[in-house]
Amino acid sequence: MFVLILVTIIAAVMFHRKTAEKGYPSPRFWMYPLIVGNGILLFTIAVNALSESLLPEPRPVWFPLYSPSVDILALATFFAVIRKAWRQILQLPPRE
């Protein structure tokens, strides 16, 4: 999940640069990727911990693939949400 944290920080920096370029200095723009990234990260950690505690001790054969697949789906969800927000930022008119 280090990748998700790294991508979240990069997205926040890019959001800040683009909105500052257009004349919108509000911190709500660069905070959005941080909030979404941390929310998805916490949800992923909770899902992995819950699955560890609920499955019986002789783990199923597919269990070693479960955690990486949840992480990949979390990263894909993050990219989908951030892509939509990025498109909205690109559509903002320049502020005077």
MARBA-3410 file (N, C-alpha, C, O; in Angstrom, 1 decimal):
96
0.8,-1.2,0.0,0.0,0.0,0.0,0.9,1.3,0.0,0.3,2.4,0.0 ~ 2.2,1.1,0.0,3.1,2.2,-0.1,2.8,2.9,-1.4,3.0,4.1,-1.5 ~ 2.5,2.2,-2.5,2.2,2.8,-3.8,1.0,3.7,-3.7,1.1,4.8,-4.3 ~ 0.0,3.3,-3.0,-1.2,4.2,-2.8,-0.8,5.5,-2.1,-1.3,6.6,-2.5 ~ 0.0,5.4,-1.1,0.4,6.6,-0.3,1.2,7.5,-1.2,1.0,8.7,-1.2
2.1,6.9,-2.0,3.0,7.7,-2.9,2.2,8.4,-4.0,2.4,9.6,-4.3 ~ 1.2,7.7,-4.6,0.4,8.2,-5.6,-0.5,9.3,-5.0,-0.8,10.3,-5.7 ~ -1.0,9.1,-3.8,-1.8,10.1,-3.2,-1.1,11.5,-3.0,-1.6,12.5,-3.3 ~ 0.2,11.4,-2.6,1.0,12.6,-2.4,1.3,13.3,-3.7,1.2,14.5,-3.8 ~ 1.6,12.5,-4.7,1.8,13.1,-6.0,0.6,13.7,-6.6,0.7,14.8,-7.2
-0.6,13.1,-6.4,-1.8,13.7,-6.9,-2.1,15.0,-6.2,-2.6,15.9,-6.8 ~ -1.9,15.0,-4.9,-2.1,16.3,-4.1,-1.2,17.4,-4.6,-1.7,18.5,-4.7 ~ 0.0,17.1,-4.9,0.9,18.1,-5.4,0.5,18.6,-6.8,0.5,19.8,-7.1 ~ 0.1,17.7,-7.6,-0.4,18.1,-9.0,-1.7,18.9,-8.9,-1.9,19.8,-9.7 ~ -2.6,18.5,-8.0,-3.8,19.2,-7.9,-3.5,20.7,-7.4,-4.1,21.6,-7.9
-2.6,20.8,-6.4,-2.2,22.1,-5.9,-1.6,23.0,-7.0,-1.9,24.2,-7.2 ~ -0.7,22.4,-7.8,-0.1,23.2,-8.9,-1.1,23.6,-9.9,-1.0,24.8,-10.3 ~ -1.9,22.8,-10.3,-2.9,23.1,-11.4,-3.9,24.1,-10.9,-4.2,25.1,-11.7 ~ -4.4,24.0,-9.7,-5.4,25.0,-9.2,-4.7,26.3,-8.9,-5.3,27.4,-9.1 ~ -3.4,26.3,-8.5,-2.7,27.6,-8.2,-2.5,28.3,-9.6,-2.5,29.5,-9.7
-2.2,27.5,-10.6,-2.0,28.0,-11.9,-3.2,28.7,-12.4,-3.1,29.8,-13.1 ~ -4.4,28.2,-12.1,-5.6,28.8,-12.6,-6.2,29.8,-11.7,-7.2,30.5,-12.0 ~ -5.5,30.1,-10.5,-5.9,31.1,-9.6,-6.8,30.7,-8.5,-7.5,31.6,-7.9 ~ -6.8,29.4,-8.1,-7.7,28.9,-7.0,-6.7,28.4,-5.9,-6.3,27.3,-6.0 ~ -6.4,29.3,-4.9,-5.4,28.9,-3.9,-6.0,28.1,-2.7,-5.3,27.8,-1.8
-7.3,27.7,-2.8,-8.0,27.0,-1.7,-7.3,25.7,-1.4,-7.0,24.9,-2.4 ~ -7.1,25.3,-0.2,-6.5,24.0,0.2,-7.5,22.8,-0.1,-7.1,21.7,0.0 ~ -8.8,23.1,-0.3,-9.7,22.0,-0.5,-9.4,21.2,-1.8,-9.7,20.0,-1.8 ~ -8.7,21.8,-2.7,-8.4,21.1,-4.0,-7.3,20.1,-3.7,-7.4,18.9,-4.2 ~ -6.2,20.5,-3.0,-5.1,19.5,-2.8,-5.4,18.6,-1.7,-4.7,17.5,-1.6
-6.4,18.9,-0.8,-6.7,18.0,0.3,-7.6,16.8,-0.2,-7.6,15.8,0.4 ~ -8.3,17.0,-1.3,-9.2,16.0,-1.8,-8.5,14.7,-2.1,-8.9,13.6,-1.6 ~ -7.3,14.6,-2.8,-6.7,13.4,-3.0,-6.2,12.7,-1.7,-6.2,11.5,-1.6 ~ -5.7,13.6,-0.8,-5.3,13.0,0.5,-6.4,12.4,1.3,-6.3,11.3,1.9 ~ -7.6,13.0,1.3,-8.7,12.4,2.0,-9.2,11.2,1.3,-9.5,10.2,2.0
-9.3,11.2,0.0,-9.8,10.0,-0.7,-8.7,8.8,-0.6,-9.1,7.7,-0.3 ~ -7.5,9.1,-0.7,-6.4,8.1,-0.6,-6.4,7.5,0.8,-6.3,6.3,0.9 ~ -6.5,8.3,1.8,-6.5,7.8,3.2,-7.7,7.0,3.5,-7.7,6.0,4.2 ~ -8.9,7.4,3.0,-10.1,6.7,3.2,-10.0,5.3,2.5,-10.4,4.3,3.1 ~ -9.5,5.3,1.3,-9.4,4.0,0.6,-8.4,3.1,1.3,-8.6,1.9,1.4
-7.3,3.7,1.8,-6.3,2.9,2.5,-6.8,2.3,3.8,-6.6,1.2,4.1 ~ -7.5,3.1,4.6,-8.1,2.6,5.8,-9.2,1.5,5.5,-9.2,0.5,6.2 ~ -9.9,1.7,4.5,-10.9,0.7,4.1,-10.2,-0.6,3.7,-10.7,-1.7,4.1 ~ -9.1,-0.5,2.9,-8.4,-1.7,2.5,-7.8,-2.4,3.7,-7.8,-3.7,3.8 ~ -7.2,-1.7,4.6,-6.6,-2.3,5.8,-7.7,-3.0,6.6,-7.5,-4.1,7.1
-8.9,-2.4,6.7,-10.0,-3.0,7.5,-10.5,-4.3,6.8,-10.8,-5.2,7.5 ~ -10.6,-4.2,5.5,-11.1,-5.4,4.8,-10.1,-6.6,4.9,-10.5,-7.7,5.1 ~ -8.8,-6.3,4.8,-7.8,-7.3,5.0,-7.7,-7.9,6.4,-7.6,-9.1,6.6 ~ -7.9,-7.0,7.4,-7.9,-7.5,8.8,-9.1,-8.3,9.1,-9.1,-9.3,9.8 ~ -10.2,-7.9,8.5,-11.5,-8.6,8.8,-11.5,-10.0,8.1,-11.9,-10.9,8.7
-10.9,-10.0,6.9,-10.8,-11.3,6.2,-9.9,-12.3,7.0,-10.1,-13.5,7.0 ~ -8.8,-11.7,7.5,-7.9,-12.5,8.3,-8.6,-13.1,9.5,-8.3,-14.3,9.9 ~ -9.4,-12.3,10.2,-10.0,-12.8,11.4,-11.2,-13.7,11.2,-11.5,-14.5,12.0 ~ -11.9,-13.6,10.1,-13.1,-14.3,9.8,-12.9,-15.7,9.2,-13.7,-16.6,9.4 ~ -11.8,-15.8,8.4,-11.6,-17.1,7.8,-11.0,-18.1,8.7,-10.2,-17.7,9.6
-11.4,-19.4,8.6,-10.9,-20.4,9.5,-9.4,-20.6,9.3,-8.8,-20.2,8.3 ~ -8.8,-21.2,10.3,-7.3,-21.4,10.3,-6.8,-22.2,9.2,-5.8,-21.7,8.6 ~ -7.3,-23.3,8.7,-6.7,-23.8,7.5,-7.2,-22.9,6.4,-8.3,-23.1,5.8 ~ -6.3,-22.0,6.0,-6.7,-21.0,5.0,-7.0,-21.7,3.6,-6.4,-22.7,3.3 ~ -7.9,-21.1,2.8,-8.2,-21.6,1.5,-7.0,-21.4,0.6,-6.0,-20.7,0.9
-7.0,-22.1,-0.5,-5.9,-22.1,-1.5,-5.7,-20.7,-2.1,-4.6,-20.3,-2.4 ~ -6.8,-20.0,-2.3,-6.8,-18.7,-3.0,-6.4,-17.6,-2.0,-6.3,-16.4,-2.5 ~ -6.3,-17.8,-0.7,-6.1,-16.8,0.2,-4.8,-16.0,0.0,-4.8,-14.8,0.3 ~ -3.7,-16.6,-0.4,-2.5,-15.7,-0.7,-2.7,-14.7,-1.8,-2.0,-13.7,-1.8 ~ -3.7,-14.9,-2.6,-3.9,-13.9,-3.7,-5.0,-12.9,-3.3,-5.2,-11.9,-4.0
-5.6,-13.1,-2.1,-6.7,-12.2,-1.7,-6.2,-10.8,-1.4,-6.7,-9.8,-1.9 ~ -5.2,-10.7,-0.6,-4.7,-9.4,-0.1,-4.1,-8.5,-1.3,-4.5,-7.3,-1.4 ~ -3.3,-9.1,-2.2,-2.8,-8.3,-3.3,-3.9,-7.9,-4.3,-3.9,-6.8,-4.8 ~ -5.0,-8.7,-4.4,-6.1,-8.4,-5.3,-6.9,-7.2,-4.7,-7.4,-6.4,-5.4 ~ -7.1,-7.2,-3.4,-7.8,-6.1,-2.7,-7.0,-4.8,-2.9,-7.5,-3.8,-3.1
-5.7,-4.9,-2.7,-4.8,-3.7,-2.9,-4.9,-3.2,-4.3,-4.9,-2.0,-4.5 ~ -4.9,-4.1,-5.3,-5.0,-3.6,-6.7,-6.3,-3.0,-7.0,-6.4,-2.0,-7.7 ~ -7.4,-3.6,-6.5,-8.7,-3.0,-6.6,-8.8,-1.6,-5.9,-9.5,-0.7,-6.4 ~ -8.2,-1.5,-4.8,-8.2,-0.2,-4.1,-7.4,0.9,-4.9,-7.9,2.0,-5.0 ~ -6.3,0.5,-5.5,-5.6,1.4,-6.3,-6.3,1.8,-7.6,-6.3,3.0,-8.0
-7.0,0.9,-8.2,-7.9,1.2,-9.4,-9.0,2.1,-9.0,-9.4,3.0,-9.8 ~ -9.6,1.9,-7.8,-10.7,2.8,-7.4,-10.2,4.2,-7.1,-10.8,5.2,-7.5 ~ -9.0,4.3,-6.5,-8.4,5.6,-6.3,-8.2,6.3,-7.6,-8.5,7.5,-7.7 ~ -7.6,5.6,-8.6,-7.3,6.2,-9.9,-8.6,6.7,-10.6,-8.6,7.7,-11.2 ~ -9.7,5.9,-10.5,-11.0,6.3,-11.1,-11.5,7.6,-10.4,-12.0,8.4,-11.2
-11.5,7.6,-9.1,-12.0,8.8,-8.4,-11.2,10.0,-8.7,-11.7,11.1,-9.0 ~ -9.9,9.9,-8.7,-9.0,11.0,-8.9,-9.0,11.5,-10.3,-8.9,12.7,-10.6 ~ -9.2,10.6,-11.3,-9.3,10.9,-12.7,-10.5,11.8,-12.9,-10.4,12.8,-13.6 ~ -11.6,11.5,-12.3,-12.8,12.3,-12.4,-12.6,13.7,-11.8,-13.0,14.7,-12.5 ~ -12.0,13.8,-10.7,-11.7,15.1,-10.1,-10.7,15.9,-10.9,-10.9,17.1,-11.0
-9.7,15.2,-11.5,-8.7,15.9,-12.3,-9.4,16.5,-13.5,-9.1,17.6,-13.9 ~ -10.3,15.8,-14.1,-11.0,16.3,-15.3,-11.8,17.6,-14.9,-11.9,18.5,-15.7 ~ -12.4,17.5,-13.7,-13.2,18.7,-13.3,-12.3,19.9,-13.0,-12.6,21.0,-13.3 ~ -11.1,19.7,-12.5,-10.1,20.7,-12.3,-9.7,21.3,-13.6,-9.5,22.5,-13.7 ~ -9.5,20.5,-14.6,-9.0,21.0,-15.9,-10.1,21.9,-16.6,-9.8,22.7,-17.4
-11.4,21.6,-16.2,-12.5,22.4,-16.8,-12.7,23.7,-16.0,-13.5,24.5,-16.5 ~ -12.0,23.9,-14.9,-12.2,25.2,-14.2,-11.7,26.4,-15.1,-10.7,26.3,-15.7 ~ -12.5,27.5,-15.1,-12.1,28.6,-15.8,-11.0,29.4,-15.1,-11.0,29.3,-13.8 ~ -10.1,30.0,-15.8,-9.0,30.8,-15.1,-9.7,31.9,-14.2,-10.6,32.6,-14.7 ~ -9.2,32.1,-13.0,-9.7,33.1,-12.1,-8.8,34.3,-12.3,-7.6,34.2,-12.4
-9.4,35.5,-12.2,-8.6,36.7,-12.4,-8.1,37.3,-11.1,-7.5,38.3,-11.1
END
